[in-house]
Structure formats: structure tokens, C-alpha cells
Amino acid sequence: MKENRISASVIKRLPRYYRFLGELKKQNITRISSGELADLMKVTASQIRQDLNCFGGFGQQGYGYNIDMLYDEIGNILGFNTITDAIMIGVGRLGLAVAENMNFKKLGFRLVGAFDNSPEVVGTAASNLTVLDIDRLEEFCKEHKPQVAILCVPTSAAKNLSEKLINLGIKGFWNFTHYDITLLHPDVSVENVHLNDTLARLSYKIKNHKY
């Protein structure tokens, strides 16, 4: 199985399958049919089977899916079985909230460094790390070789900072800025988090919903 053969829409649905299966595990449910899972997730059974068949299937005729096995398999597909080192750039209110509340290890990451340029933030704690001055970024990356950067900086700083990080070996970004890193670096892996966009979509749904 090669990633470039799997559509982005399938990859986008995998975390939702993982989350629902995790909830079923908590309820000590051991197996489920594609139809039952489809009813729970409000999708079609055909969609679930097509998505999972991209990775080999995992279901058994007349039995359905073993929830523990499918949960683990999707976790492996998403890369949760290996740990990738990540750093955070920008530890203001947003960055600190992300650092303190995300279960990075469960999702296959380890936060190994946090950086800021504010004297009020440097030296404070974030997720059991001491926030370092941004001037130490190059030295840190050369020593620890993180592969992922979490950007929680102003958009105006994102272009130059992302360029520097890529030159320091960063391969992927969790990007909370509005700067599109892939414009100049199409081969870099980026997940953009646009909070304004999600709120705008909620606005549309509320205003167009027929109660």
C-alpha cells in the first residue's frame, strides 16, 4: 500500500473511524458490522467498506469487524505506533493551550521543544518543557533533529520561520497560521488549522438550517 494511491478524503476519514472505535472499546463492545458502524457514524456501509478496502479490508463475512483489531490497524495506518519528535514555535495563549491539552504521545508524537521570542514567555513551563528563546532554535534542531513543527505564531512571521525550519530539517507542519506553506514548498507535509474557517462553516450551517 502506497500513500499516494489513497485519496485525501479517505485519509481525512480515518481519524473519525479511530475515534468512534475508541468509544466502542470503552463500552467493551468487541465486534460490529459495517452497517452498525455506518448507522453510528451517519455514513453508508458501502463508504466504510470502500475506505477500509484501500488498506486490505479487515472485516469477516458474517462476523463484521473485530473492534480491537480494527482500532489497532487504523492506529498503525495513521502512524501512531511510531513516535515522531515535534517542536512548538510560539507559546502564547494558543500555543500554551495546545501544548498543555493535546495527548501527543497517543497520536504518535513527542513534544521535545518549545520556543518563543517574548521575554515574558521564555523560561516559563509548557507541557513539562521549559520554553526556550527562539535564538536557540538552530542549535536545538541540529542536536535533537525534530521532524515536525507546530506553528502558533503571527501569520506575518510564518513565511521566514517556515523557510528556516525546513532548512533545519523539518518535514511537516501543524500550522495554526494563515500562511500557506505549501505555496513555496509543495513537498512538505502540512495540516492547516484555520479556526476562522470552521467558525464560518458553523455560521453557514446555523443560518441555513431549517428548524
N, C-alpha and C positions, 0 to 999 in steps of 0.2 A: 504494500500500500504506500503510495507516494502522496504527500500533502497536496501537490499541485493538481492531482486528479480529483480532489474533494472540493466541492463548491464552498464558497464563503458562507452561504446560507446554512449549509449543513453544520459547519464548524460553529456557527453562531448559535445553533440549537442545542449543541452538546452540553453546555453548562446547565441548561434548563433541565435536560434529562437527568443529569447528575444530581441536581438539587432535589428534584421530585423523588428520585430513587433513594436519596439520603433520608428523606422524610418517611418513606415506606419502611426503610431499615429500622428507624427509630420506633416504629409501630410493630416491629417483629414480624412483618409480613415477608414471606420467603419467596413467593413467586407471583407473577402477574402476567396476564395475556396482553398482547398488543392492543386489543380492543379495550380492556380495562384501563390500561395506561393512557390510551387515547382519550377516553372519557374523562379521566382525571386531569389531563393536561389541556383539554379542549382543542385537540388536533385530530387528524384522522389516523386510523390504524395503518393505513397504507403509507402515510408520511413517515411514521415511526419505522416501519419495516424497511422502507427505501433508505432512510438515513442510516440505520444500523447495518444494512447490507453493504454499504460503502466500506465497512470495516470488517466484514465477514459474517454478519448476521447475529449470532449468539442465542437465538431462540430455538426451541424444540417443538416440532409439530405435536399438538395435543397437550403440551405442557406449558408453553409460554416461555417466559424469561425467569431465570433464577436471579433474584434481585441482588443478592450479594455479589454474584459473579459479574452481572452487568454493570453494577456500580463500580466495581474494581476495574473492569475493562475500559469503561469510559474514562475513569480517572487516569489510567495508563495512556490512553489515546491523547488526553489533554496534557500529558506530561507531568502529572502530579507525583509520579514515582521517582522522579529525579529532582534535585534541588538546584535552582539557579540563583546565583548571588545578584542582589539588586541594591542600588543606592537611591536615595531620595535627594532631590535638589529643590530647596525651598521648604522651610519648615515653619511657615506662618500658621494661621488658624486652619486652613485647608490641609496643608501638609501634615500638621501635627495630628489632626483628626484621622487622616488616612493611616498614618504610622501607628497610632495607638489602637485603632479599631479593626484593622484588617488581620485576618488569620493567614499570613503569608505562607507559613510552612504547609498548611493544609492544601494550598493551591500551587505548591511546587517552587516557592521562592523563599529566600532568606534575606532579610534586610540587614546589610552589613555596614552601611554607612549613611550618614545624613549630613547635609551641607546647607549653609545659608551665608548671606553676606551681611546680615544685621548684627551689630554688636550686642543687641538685646537678646538675640536668639542663640548665637554661638556660645557654647558651653552649657546650654540647658539640655534636658533629657528628652528623648523621643524614642519610645519603644525600646527602652533599656540601652539606648545608644546615646553617646554624647555628641551633640551637634558640632560639627567641625566648620571652620572657616572655609569658604569656597576657594580660597587661595591654596588650600591643601589638596584640592581635587586631583590634580595631575599626579602628585606623589602617591596619593591613596590608590588611584586606579592602576598605576604601574605596579604597585605592590600586591594588591588584592585581586585585580583583574575581574571586576564585576562585569556582567553581560547585559544587564538591564538597568535603565534609569527611569525613575518616577519623577516627572516634571510638574512641580507645583509652583511655578514662577510666573511673573507677569509675561504676557504674550510678547511684549517688546524685547524681552531678554531671551526668548526661546530660540531664535534663529542662530545667534552666535554660540549659545550654550550647547545646542544640539550638535552643531558642527564640531565643537571641541570634544564633546563626549564620543562622537563617532570616531574621531581621530584617536581617542584614548581606548578604543576597543569595544564600545557599547554597541550591541547588536539589536536591541529592542527598547522601545519606549512605552511607558504607560503615561500618556500625555494629557494633562489637565489644562493645557493652554489652548488658545485658539489658533496657534500656528501649525500649519500643515507640513510636518517634517518630510513627508514623502514627496513633496514637490521637487526637492533637490536630491532626495535620497530614496528613490523608489524601491531599492532592495532592502531597506531597513524595515524590520517588523515594528508596527506601531498600532496601538489601540488608543483611540482618542476618546476622552470623556468630556463631552460637551453638556454641562448641566443646563445651560440655557436652552439647548435643543430639546432636551427631554421635557423641560417645563413648558416649552412652546407646543410640543405634541400633546401634552396634557390639556393645555388651553384649548387646542382644536377639538379634542375629544369631548371636553365638557360643554363647549359651545355648540357642538353639532350633535350631541346625544339627544335622542328622542325619549324623554321620560314618560 
